[in-house]
Amino acid sequence: MIQSKPIMVLGIGNFLMGDEGIGVHAIEALSKEQFPEYVQLMDGGTGGFHLLGFFHENDPLIIIDATIDDEPVGTVRVIEPRFANDFPRTLSAHDIGLRDLIETAVLSAPLPKIYLIVISIHEIRSMVMDLSPQIEATLPVIVSKVQEITAKHSR
């Protein structure tokens, strides 16, 4: 029997920059839920090339990240990008952007199925660990979307 790759839920964000850390806060909220053993949760922090392996070791890959865009604050969207240019331009404020990471991952092997859960934020606040009330209110929505996606890929 062929062993399936695990499903990875990867939260990206800086816990010390307010709403920009929503991906990390989402992993914390998801850790209180029950998932099958083939679903793994990972705090990806501020990203970086050390996350490259996750793009080839997991399928699908669910990524949660903040974005500054034209949507109302607190908008939660699920994007199913196929190419690096399908990712929003304004994902987070990490040293190595998610788009950079995707472009690098594509060079070494085909990408897995990716679900990108983006949460629209208004600003990045330095040295603030709490989420604004509008962004904190998105946590149950994010949990629900992750549950829907993982159920769709149940084994």
C-alpha positions in Angstrom: 0.0 0.0 0.0 1.3 3.5 -0.9 1.7 5.7 2.1 0.0 9.0 1.6 1.8 12.2 2.6 0.5 14.0 5.7 -1.6 17.1 5.5 0.3 20.1 6.9 -1.4 23.2 8.3 1.2 25.9 8.4 0.6 29.2 10.2 2.8 32.0 9.1 3.2 35.3 11.1 5.1 37.3 13.6 3.5 36.8 17.1 5.1 40.2 18.1 3.4 42.3 15.4 -0.3 42.2 16.3 -2.7 41.1 13.6 0.2 40.1 11.3 0.6 37.1 13.6 -2.8 35.7 12.9 -1.3 32.5 11.3 0.5 31.7 14.5 -2.6 32.4 16.6 -4.6 30.2 14.3 -2.3 27.3 14.9 -2.7 27.8 18.6 -6.5 27.8 18.2 -6.4 24.7 15.9 -4.2 22.8 18.5 -7.3 22.7 20.8 -9.3 20.8 18.1 -9.3 17.1 17.3 -7.7 16.2 13.9 -6.8 12.8 12.5 -3.1 11.8 13.0 -2.3 12.5 9.4 -3.0 16.2 9.9 0.0 18.1 11.4 -0.1 21.6 12.7 3.1 23.8 12.4 3.9 27.3 13.7 5.9 28.5 10.7 6.8 31.8 12.5 8.1 34.4 10.1 8.8 31.9 7.3 12.1 31.5 5.8 13.8 28.9 3.6 13.7 26.3 6.4 10.0 25.9 5.5 10.9 24.6 2.0 10.7 20.9 3.0 7.1 21.3 4.0 6.2 22.0 0.3 7.5 18.5 -0.8 6.7 16.4 2.3 3.0 17.2 2.6 0.0 17.1 0.4 -2.1 19.1 0.6 -0.5 22.0 2.4 -2.8 24.5 4.1 -1.1 27.9 4.7 -2.6 30.6 7.0 -1.3 34.1 6.6 -2.2 37.7 7.0 -2.5 40.0 3.9 -2.9 43.7 3.5 -5.3 44.2 0.6 -8.4 46.1 -0.5 -10.8 43.7 1.4 -12.5 44.8 4.6 -10.5 44.0 7.8 -11.2 40.5 9.0 -12.1 39.1 5.6 -11.1 35.4 5.4 -10.6 34.0 2.0 -9.4 30.5 0.8 -7.3 30.7 -2.4 -6.2 27.6 -4.3 -3.0 29.0 -6.0 -1.3 26.8 -8.6 1.6 29.1 -9.5 3.7 31.6 -7.5 2.0 34.6 -9.2 -1.4 33.3 -7.9 -0.4 34.3 -4.4 -1.4 37.8 -3.2 1.4 40.3 -3.5 1.0 41.7 -0.1 1.3 38.6 2.1 2.7 39.5 5.5 6.0 41.4 6.2 8.4 38.5 6.7 12.1 38.6 5.8 11.5 35.9 3.2 8.0 36.4 1.7 5.7 33.5 1.0 5.8 34.2 -2.7 9.7 34.0 -2.6 9.3 30.6 -0.8 6.9 29.3 -3.4 9.1 30.4 -6.3 12.0 28.6 -4.7 10.0 25.5 -4.0 8.8 25.3 -7.6 12.4 25.0 -8.8 13.1 21.8 -6.9 9.9 19.8 -7.4 6.2 20.1 -8.3 4.2 21.8 -5.6 1.5 19.9 -3.6 -2.1 21.0 -3.6 -2.0 24.3 -1.7 -4.9 26.0 0.1 -4.0 29.5 1.2 -6.2 31.0 3.9 -5.6 34.7 3.9 -6.9 37.1 6.5 -7.2 40.8 5.6 -5.6 43.1 8.1 -5.3 46.9 8.1 -1.9 47.5 9.7 1.1 45.9 11.2 1.7 47.0 14.9 5.2 46.3 16.3 5.7 44.8 19.7 2.0 44.0 20.2 1.2 40.3 21.0 -2.6 40.6 21.0 -4.9 40.5 18.0 -7.4 43.3 17.4 -11.0 42.3 18.1 -11.8 42.2 14.4 -9.0 39.7 13.6 -9.5 37.7 16.8 -13.1 37.2 15.7 -11.8 35.4 12.6 -10.3 32.5 14.5 -13.5 30.3 14.6 -13.9 31.0 10.8 -10.3 29.9 10.2 -10.7 26.8 12.3 -13.9 25.9 10.4 -12.2 26.4 7.0 -9.3 24.1 8.0 -11.7 21.5 9.2 -13.6 21.6 5.9 -10.4 21.3 3.9 -9.0 18.4 6.0 -12.4 16.6 5.8 -12.3 16.9 2.0 -8.9 15.1 2.1 -9.8 12.5 4.7 -8.1 9.1 4.4 
